[in-house]
């Protein structure tokens, strides 16, 4: 399946504007005042999709599916143009908002910066919808493309996810939700089903291509999954708003800067990291460091007395941690 550059926030954009030296500036340690995760109470697991459940971002695969249905059209060329427009606007906006390269050192300032960057995401989605890159896609085409992506390993689920999901779903006191800025909930669900991991649509909070629910060809518009009163999920703040609407004790798992507000607002946050870390993972790690938020290895967090955010390499490590806390 063809791949294309991803038009999403990239750590490279930040590093082009902000030097690594910024990370050593004096900072205000902004610790969370939330309650420590109580293992005696039910837990709602809220998990990011791209780069967290999957090993890498899957948006290029979704674009590849669209390109394969229109071989006579220069879909990938249009996508590269859209990607460049996104990166250019993102970089210029960050340079304007942080002219001296000094990124925030408090959670409040960080939230304000992320909020101001939301316009970049909105403009990008508008350009993508107007381009009609995804026009003509149907639910069946996406299902077939997702199956091919899983079979060919263009989309790979992170180690241990299937077992983790099965364990969570088998326990009445646990709940599971995917929370993503991805452009197609149906694509996410189709990839999971092709991997023998089933998550109901109502438990996937993401965006969607129009008309897929009615089994008609999409016009290429990216729309909320709740067309009545819903909003698109585009930013860190949007994800936080969705998470806060979920009641009860929450654990959030994510891998990038777009996840930071959920990670620090949840009862416990887990950062997914590779070795070596990818660019978006580094960006998140640097942000936590700037904000003075400790992020130790998850397997070293037994009592959760001092840390509310930790990192893990995969879902097998998370499952081991869960089991160690249940004994």
Buried (B, 14 or more C-beta within 10 A) or exposed (E): BBBBBBBBBBBEBBBBBBEEEBBEEEBEEBBBEBEEBEEEEEBBBBBBBBBBBBBBBBBBBBBBBBBBBBEEBEBBEBBBBBBEBBBEBBBEBBBEEBEEBEBBBBBEBBBBBBEBBBEBBEBBBEBBBEBBBBBBBBBEBBBBBBBBBBEEEBBBBBBBBBEBBEBBBEEEEBBBBBBBBBBBBBBBBBBBBBBEBEBEEEBBBBBBBBBBBEEEBBBBBBBBBEEEEBEBBBBBBBBBBBBEEBEEBBBBBBBBBBBBBBBBBBBBBBBBBBEEBBEBBBBBBBBBBBBBBEBEBBBEBEEBEEBBBBBBBBBBBBBBBBEEEEE
